[in-house]
Every structure is written in structure tokens, then in C-alpha cells.
């Protein structure tokens, strides 16, 4: 928890309580369903919560914005972002039912009213559009963009960026970005420059704007 407070100092008491509850909840659920690597569960706040909040460090979503988390897994980056932005609406989608069950249970346990958990692939979502999509290590950038581009609406529901995709990636992304065909519009930031911690070496935030 201290690692999060090292970089963010303006949480309300309610947000702090929600963040503090995450450790016990995820440890309990991880005993039943392996949603987080067992070697990482003791570093939950650094490798999962703070990692997710790298998006918040770069982009402040407007109140009322609609954000979808593609392949949320156990709820990352969606749950930490929903705590951070309590007036933003988050839809967390994953094709694995047991993981979505954990997401829903955690959201309910900490009183997250701005989260909807959906069992299914994001490209199967019908009748909804979003301002932003977020994701963490789910699929190659080109695939993510192909799936989500039709569901993102034009506009700007953030002070920093027009609507688009913001995803967390690791490793050498040169070929992945080139193969996506998005190299002229995609932007990348080293998370280690945002949070100078050893865990974030070779970790990046990638942003692709919705242009047409």
C-alpha cells in the first residue's frame, strides 16, 4: 500500500479503505481461483495496483466518461482505475467466467458502484460505445485496436487525450507497434519514467487515438 501512496497523495478516506481491502480480498480469492500469479500476490500493490495506475498518471478521465477494460482478468487495470476515478463508468470484460466472478465479488465487497463486470469478449459487445478502452498484456496491439476501434466514439473525454485505447505493455514493442500499422499515431511512455521502480523496467503505456 505504501508504494501507491508514494506516488499518489490525494485519495479520500473512502478510496484509501477500498485500496486497503484489495490485499485481503485478492489473497482470499487467489486461494480458490488463481487470478494473480502466486509469486506476485505479495507484491499486489506494486505489480498490479500501481502498475494499473500508470494510466491514471498520464490520463485523467472526465466525470461521466465510459471506459471498457479489455480482458480484465482479475480486474486490472479496471478495478484500481475505478477506485481512482469514482465518477467514471467502467465495464470490465473477460472471456473467462471464473475471473469475472472474482471481479464482481471484489467490486461488490469494496462498494465500487461504477463497475459492471461482463463475461464475454469485448468484440462481442453490442449496442454500446465507449470513450476509452484500457487493457493490460492481453493481445498484440494490432488485435486490440481491431477489436476495440469500432466501439470507441470520436470525442475527447479527458483533459490530456482524445478518446482512444490506452494499454499496458512489456518488453521490446518496436516490432509489435510496426506490425500493428499504428506506428504513425501510437505513443509510448516508459512506466519507469513515471514510477522509477525496478519492477517497471521494460514496462510501457501505449496510447492510440480514435481519429475517424
C-alpha angles and dihedrals in degrees: 000000000000091000090061093047089050089071104025122047106164103077119135119235089256092053091048090052091050092050092047091052093057096077096056093042095050093045090051094048093043089062088060102032123019099231096146127041107265091229089055101046092087089053093049096132095049104035098035114017100036091037089056091048091059083087091056090049089061104031131036109199116218119248109270094024118145115230128181123201109212113216093352095183106188092356107289129171089358103065097048090045091050089053090048094047105037093170094054121089116233129194111194113199131186134160093221110084098202091056092050088051089058091048091052094045093049093046091050093046094055095038099248103172095176098063129091117184118208128189106219146063117296092232088061093060110116132196096014135101130188140205095219139011122207129191143168123215095320106129142337114298093248092056093046091052093046091052098044106031094083091052098051117089125215116257141075120270095166134064091229108040143023114247115290148105123316115185139172115232139171139210130018105341098179096103094037093055092044093049090049090062088228098105093114094057107023117100126199134199128188109237088210087067090054098040108018097210127132091238091067100054108125091014120124145183112223123197127193118182125220102240106166 
